Every structure is written in C-alpha cells, then in structure tokens.
C-alpha cells in the first residue's frame, strides 16, 4: 500500500521530540498535494496485482512446478485476502462518509 501515512506520522513524531527537547521546531515542510483519485487507482491496482500473483502461484503449485512450495502459496493467498478485505473496508468507510454528507442538512 502507501507509505504516505507512515511518513506523516514520523514527521509528527520528530516534531514532538524537538519540542520535548526544548528546542524551537523548524517550519514544517509543505506536503505535496495528492490527488485522491490517483491514490485510489494506485491502491486498486496494487490489490489487483497481489491477487493475480496469488492466483498464478496457486496454479503453479497445482501443476507441480519445481520451486513452488505450499508455504509461499499460503502466504500469498493470505496477503491477497488481507489486501482485499482492507480495500472493502475502505470502500465501506467511503460509502458511509458519502451517505453522511448527503444526509447533512444545509
């Protein structure tokens, strides 16, 4: 997935450590603008890639190819399942937020 959230959290932690040390914090760097649709598209493509990789590895294992073991197959299947479940939960949150906005009285 994306490391943007992790980088933001690390930046905030660094700023807090500077404050805790009693130093004056540096001016925060301007974060680059991120297009929501491109992030969503990128995430969907990553989930799709993980699922395709899992399916390919499953097929190779079923055909008995050399170098493919059950542990790798199971790990990739779990990664694909978790990434899909995460995407479904994100979709559910987006739909919920959209419905809440639509129900807001002006």
Z-matrix of the N, CA and C atoms (Angstrom, degrees):
N
C 1 1.424
C 2 1.527 1 109.01
N 3 1.336 2 116.36 1 -149.82
C 4 1.447 3 120.18 2 -175.11
C 5 1.519 4 111.39 3 -102.89
N 6 1.324 5 116.23 4 145.87
C 7 1.460 6 121.24 5 178.62
C 8 1.518 7 111.81 6 -99.98
N 9 1.318 8 117.46 7 7.74
C 10 1.455 9 120.98 8 -177.54
C 11 1.525 10 111.15 9 -60.71
N 12 1.319 11 118.44 10 -44.52
C 13 1.457 12 121.82 11 -179.93
C 14 1.514 13 111.86 12 -63.69
N 15 1.328 14 116.34 13 -38.59
C 16 1.468 15 120.79 14 178.58
C 17 1.517 16 110.21 15 -65.52
N 18 1.339 17 116.58 16 -43.51
C 19 1.462 18 120.23 17 179.62
C 20 1.520 19 111.10 18 -63.66
N 21 1.321 20 117.23 19 -38.87
C 22 1.456 21 121.03 20 178.54
C 23 1.527 22 110.10 21 -64.36
N 24 1.319 23 116.59 22 -44.03
C 25 1.462 24 121.10 23 178.88
C 26 1.526 25 111.14 24 -62.43
N 27 1.328 26 117.14 25 -42.20
C 28 1.463 27 120.56 26 178.00
C 29 1.526 28 111.23 27 -62.57
N 30 1.318 29 116.53 28 -39.70
C 31 1.465 30 120.22 29 177.39
C 32 1.515 31 111.95 30 -62.46
N 33 1.325 32 116.64 31 -42.08
C 34 1.456 33 120.56 32 178.21
C 35 1.527 34 111.05 33 -65.89
N 36 1.328 35 117.53 34 -40.14
C 37 1.459 36 120.81 35 178.38
C 38 1.526 37 111.25 36 -63.88
N 39 1.327 38 117.17 37 -40.24
C 40 1.464 39 120.58 38 177.92
C 41 1.525 40 110.57 39 -63.60
N 42 1.332 41 116.80 40 -42.18
C 43 1.463 42 120.55 41 179.03
C 44 1.528 43 110.65 42 -63.39
N 45 1.325 44 116.82 43 -39.52
C 46 1.460 45 120.52 44 179.30
C 47 1.528 46 110.69 45 -67.50
N 48 1.319 47 117.86 46 -37.17
C 49 1.463 48 120.22 47 179.38
C 50 1.522 49 110.83 48 -67.61
N 51 1.335 50 117.53 49 -34.69
C 52 1.456 51 120.87 50 176.30
C 53 1.524 52 109.70 51 -65.42
N 54 1.328 53 117.35 52 -43.22
C 55 1.462 54 121.08 53 177.63
C 56 1.521 55 111.34 54 -63.59
N 57 1.321 56 116.42 55 -40.45
C 58 1.461 57 120.37 56 -179.78
C 59 1.520 58 111.39 57 -65.50
N 60 1.317 59 117.22 58 -30.47
C 61 1.456 60 121.03 59 178.71
C 62 1.521 61 111.76 60 -78.49
N 63 1.334 62 118.15 61 -6.04
C 64 1.454 63 122.37 62 178.42
C 65 1.509 64 113.58 63 84.05
N 66 1.297 65 117.51 64 15.23
C 67 1.458 66 121.49 65 179.25
C 68 1.520 67 109.65 66 -95.24
N 69 1.318 68 115.71 67 160.85
C 70 1.455 69 121.13 68 177.80
C 71 1.523 70 108.35 69 -81.09
N 72 1.345 71 118.06 70 126.33
C 73 1.467 72 119.45 71 -178.80
C 74 1.522 73 111.72 72 -69.44
N 75 1.314 74 114.36 73 146.77
C 76 1.458 75 120.13 74 175.96
C 77 1.520 76 108.63 75 -74.33
N 78 1.308 77 116.30 76 157.06
C 79 1.462 78 120.30 77 178.65
C 80 1.521 79 108.58 78 -63.41
N 81 1.322 80 116.74 79 132.72
C 82 1.466 81 118.57 80 -178.03
C 83 1.529 82 111.20 81 -65.71
N 84 1.314 83 114.26 82 140.53
C 85 1.465 84 120.20 83 178.22
C 86 1.518 85 109.14 84 -72.24
N 87 1.301 86 115.85 85 141.90
C 88 1.461 87 120.55 86 179.88
C 89 1.524 88 108.71 87 -71.38
N 90 1.312 89 115.76 88 121.47
C 91 1.461 90 120.79 89 179.31
C 92 1.528 91 109.17 90 -72.88
N 93 1.319 92 116.95 91 139.27
C 94 1.467 93 118.52 92 178.39
C 95 1.527 94 110.49 93 -67.67
N 96 1.318 95 114.97 94 145.81
C 97 1.464 96 119.23 95 178.70
C 98 1.522 97 109.29 96 -69.50
N 99 1.324 98 114.57 97 141.54
C 100 1.452 99 120.50 98 -178.84
C 101 1.523 100 108.00 99 -120.70
N 102 1.307 101 115.60 100 129.25
C 103 1.455 102 121.29 101 178.33
C 104 1.529 103 108.78 102 -81.08
N 105 1.330 104 116.68 103 120.34
C 106 1.458 105 121.40 104 -175.64
C 107 1.523 106 111.63 105 -59.01
N 108 1.314 107 116.95 106 -42.58
C 109 1.463 108 119.70 107 -176.97
C 110 1.531 109 111.45 108 -65.34
N 111 1.330 110 117.28 109 -36.08
C 112 1.468 111 118.72 110 179.35
C 113 1.527 112 110.97 111 -71.50
N 114 1.338 113 117.20 112 -35.41
C 115 1.464 114 120.13 113 176.47
C 116 1.520 115 110.27 114 -65.83
N 117 1.324 116 116.25 115 -43.47
C 118 1.458 117 120.83 116 179.09
C 119 1.527 118 110.92 117 -63.56
N 120 1.318 119 116.89 118 -43.59
C 121 1.462 120 121.28 119 178.72
C 122 1.525 121 110.92 120 -62.60
N 123 1.318 122 116.35 121 -43.24
C 124 1.471 123 121.07 122 178.97
C 125 1.522 124 110.92 123 -62.35
N 126 1.322 125 116.73 124 -42.30
C 127 1.460 126 120.84 125 179.91
C 128 1.516 127 110.95 126 -65.38
N 129 1.316 128 117.28 127 -42.55
C 130 1.464 129 120.91 128 177.83
C 131 1.524 130 111.17 129 -61.67
N 132 1.323 131 116.63 130 -40.61
C 133 1.462 132 120.28 131 178.26
C 134 1.521 133 111.54 132 -64.96
N 135 1.344 134 117.09 133 -37.48
C 136 1.454 135 120.33 134 178.40
C 137 1.522 136 111.34 135 -66.26
N 138 1.331 137 116.72 136 -42.27
C 139 1.467 138 120.63 137 178.18
C 140 1.522 139 109.56 138 -63.00
N 141 1.323 140 116.47 139 -43.03
C 142 1.462 141 120.96 140 178.54
C 143 1.525 142 110.85 141 -61.76
N 144 1.319 143 117.33 142 -42.20
C 145 1.466 144 121.09 143 -179.78
C 146 1.526 145 111.11 144 -63.50
N 147 1.331 146 117.09 145 -42.07
C 148 1.464 147 120.93 146 179.46
C 149 1.529 148 109.87 147 -62.95
N 150 1.327 149 117.00 148 -41.59
C 151 1.460 150 119.95 149 -179.82
C 152 1.521 151 111.60 150 -68.22
N 153 1.321 152 117.38 151 -38.91
C 154 1.459 153 119.82 152 177.80
C 155 1.530 154 111.39 153 -65.68
N 156 1.321 155 116.72 154 -39.97
C 157 1.461 156 121.10 155 177.47
C 158 1.521 157 110.25 156 -62.03
N 159 1.320 158 116.14 157 -42.49
C 160 1.464 159 120.90 158 179.15
C 161 1.523 160 111.12 159 -62.25
N 162 1.316 161 116.35 160 -44.99
C 163 1.466 162 120.23 161 -179.88
C 164 1.520 163 111.21 162 -64.01
N 165 1.320 164 116.51 163 -40.91
C 166 1.473 165 120.64 164 179.83
C 167 1.522 166 110.67 165 -63.75
N 168 1.329 167 116.78 166 -43.29
C 169 1.461 168 120.75 167 179.49
C 170 1.523 169 110.74 168 -65.72
N 171 1.327 170 117.62 169 -37.47
C 172 1.463 171 121.34 170 176.98
C 173 1.526 172 110.57 171 -61.83
N 174 1.324 173 116.10 172 -45.14
C 175 1.466 174 120.24 173 179.62
C 176 1.523 175 110.81 174 -62.10
N 177 1.329 176 115.99 175 -44.08
C 178 1.462 177 119.52 176 -179.67
C 179 1.530 178 111.37 177 -62.69
N 180 1.340 179 116.57 178 -38.03
C 181 1.458 180 120.18 179 178.49
C 182 1.519 181 110.83 180 -67.24
N 183 1.343 182 116.20 181 -42.45
C 184 1.463 183 120.57 182 179.96
C 185 1.525 184 111.83 183 -63.14
N 186 1.327 185 116.12 184 -32.93
C 187 1.460 186 120.14 185 179.07
C 188 1.520 187 112.41 186 -81.09
N 189 1.333 188 116.77 187 -6.64
C 190 1.461 189 121.11 188 176.37
C 191 1.510 190 114.54 189 77.39
N 192 1.321 191 117.72 190 29.14
C 193 1.459 192 120.43 191 179.74
C 194 1.523 193 110.90 192 -66.72
N 195 1.323 194 115.00 193 149.61
C 196 1.463 195 121.50 194 178.15
C 197 1.527 196 109.77 195 -68.27
N 198 1.311 197 116.39 196 145.34
C 199 1.456 198 121.47 197 174.99
C 200 1.516 199 115.39 198 84.84
N 201 1.315 200 117.81 199 -0.27
C 202 1.461 201 120.94 200 179.07
C 203 1.524 202 107.40 201 -109.47
N 204 1.335 203 115.63 202 116.64
C 205 1.460 204 118.10 203 -179.92
C 206 1.528 205 110.39 204 -113.42
N 207 1.312 206 114.85 205 164.00
C 208 1.458 207 121.14 206 -174.67
C 209 1.529 208 112.19 207 -64.56
N 210 1.336 209 117.29 208 -30.86
C 211 1.461 210 119.96 209 -179.52
C 212 1.522 211 111.27 210 -63.85
N 213 1.337 212 116.47 211 -44.97
C 214 1.457 213 120.19 212 178.87
C 215 1.524 214 111.04 213 -63.75
N 216 1.311 215 116.11 214 -39.90
C 217 1.466 216 120.56 215 179.62
C 218 1.521 217 110.14 216 -62.65
N 219 1.315 218 116.84 217 -46.66
C 220 1.461 219 120.72 218 -178.07
C 221 1.530 220 111.73 219 -65.85
N 222 1.326 221 116.94 220 -39.31
C 223 1.465 222 120.04 221 179.44
C 224 1.518 223 110.43 222 -65.10
N 225 1.334 224 117.54 223 -44.91
C 226 1.465 225 119.32 224 179.70
C 227 1.521 226 111.43 225 -67.01
N 228 1.328 227 117.52 226 -33.97
C 229 1.464 228 119.56 227 176.44
C 230 1.525 229 110.85 228 -64.71
N 231 1.321 230 117.12 229 -40.96
C 232 1.463 231 120.79 230 178.78
C 233 1.525 232 111.12 231 -67.05
N 234 1.334 233 117.02 232 -40.27
C 235 1.468 234 120.07 233 177.25
C 236 1.520 235 110.36 234 -61.13
N 237 1.327 236 116.34 235 -43.62
C 238 1.464 237 120.24 236 179.61
C 239 1.520 238 110.53 237 -64.06
N 240 1.315 239 116.66 238 -41.87
C 241 1.462 240 120.55 239 -179.98
C 242 1.523 241 111.14 240 -64.56
N 243 1.325 242 117.14 241 -45.48
C 244 1.462 243 120.65 242 -179.50
C 245 1.526 244 112.08 243 -65.55
N 246 1.313 245 116.76 244 -41.02
C 247 1.464 246 118.86 245 179.57
C 248 1.526 247 110.87 246 -65.89
N 249 1.322 248 116.87 247 -38.16
C 250 1.463 249 120.00 248 178.13
C 251 1.524 250 110.82 249 -67.47
N 252 1.328 251 117.01 250 -43.79
C 253 1.464 252 120.58 251 179.21
C 254 1.533 253 111.00 252 -62.53
N 255 1.316 254 116.46 253 -39.63
C 256 1.464 255 120.51 254 177.69
C 257 1.519 256 110.42 255 -63.40
N 258 1.322 257 116.49 256 -41.69
C 259 1.465 258 120.19 257 179.34
C 260 1.525 259 110.72 258 -65.38
N 261 1.319 260 117.60 259 -39.31
C 262 1.467 261 120.94 260 178.29
C 263 1.524 262 110.22 261 -63.69
N 264 1.323 263 117.08 262 -42.06
C 265 1.463 264 120.22 263 179.41
C 266 1.533 265 110.81 264 -65.60
N 267 1.318 266 117.29 265 -39.25
C 268 1.461 267 120.47 266 176.62
C 269 1.520 268 110.36 267 -63.22
N 270 1.329 269 116.66 268 -41.72
C 271 1.468 270 120.35 269 176.62
C 272 1.518 271 110.90 270 -61.23
N 273 1.336 272 116.86 271 -43.18
C 274 1.461 273 120.45 272 179.58
C 275 1.527 274 111.24 273 -61.47
N 276 1.320 275 116.99 274 -40.25
C 277 1.463 276 120.62 275 178.06
C 278 1.524 277 111.18 276 -66.03
N 279 1.330 278 116.80 277 -39.82
C 280 1.460 279 120.18 278 178.29
C 281 1.525 280 111.29 279 -64.03
N 282 1.320 281 116.57 280 -43.56
C 283 1.465 282 120.66 281 178.85
C 284 1.520 283 110.02 282 -64.02
N 285 1.314 284 117.09 283 -41.94
C 286 1.459 285 121.47 284 179.05
C 287 1.531 286 110.56 285 -62.69
N 288 1.329 287 117.08 286 -44.14
C 289 1.464 288 120.56 287 178.76
C 290 1.523 289 110.73 288 -64.22
N 291 1.316 290 116.92 289 -41.40
C 292 1.466 291 120.90 290 178.39
C 293 1.529 292 110.49 291 -61.63
N 294 1.329 293 116.61 292 -45.23
C 295 1.466 294 119.76 293 179.56
C 296 1.517 295 111.48 294 -63.95
N 297 1.310 296 117.57 295 -38.44
C 298 1.460 297 121.08 296 178.56
C 299 1.529 298 110.72 297 -64.91
N 300 1.334 299 116.11 298 -41.81
C 301 1.478 300 119.97 299 178.35
C 302 1.524 301 110.09 300 -64.60
N 303 1.324 302 116.72 301 -42.35
C 304 1.468 303 120.44 302 -178.87
C 305 1.543 304 111.60 303 -66.59
N 306 1.325 305 117.88 304 -28.70
C 307 1.448 306 121.14 305 -179.93
C 308 1.530 307 113.24 306 -86.89
N 309 1.323 308 117.13 307 -5.23
C 310 1.456 309 120.78 308 179.59
C 311 1.522 310 109.02 309 -72.62
N 312 1.339 311 114.58 310 128.69
C 313 1.454 312 118.48 311 179.20
C 314 1.517 313 109.87 312 -83.51
N 315 1.326 314 114.38 313 140.34
C 316 1.471 315 119.69 314 -177.60
C 317 1.506 316 110.20 315 -97.53
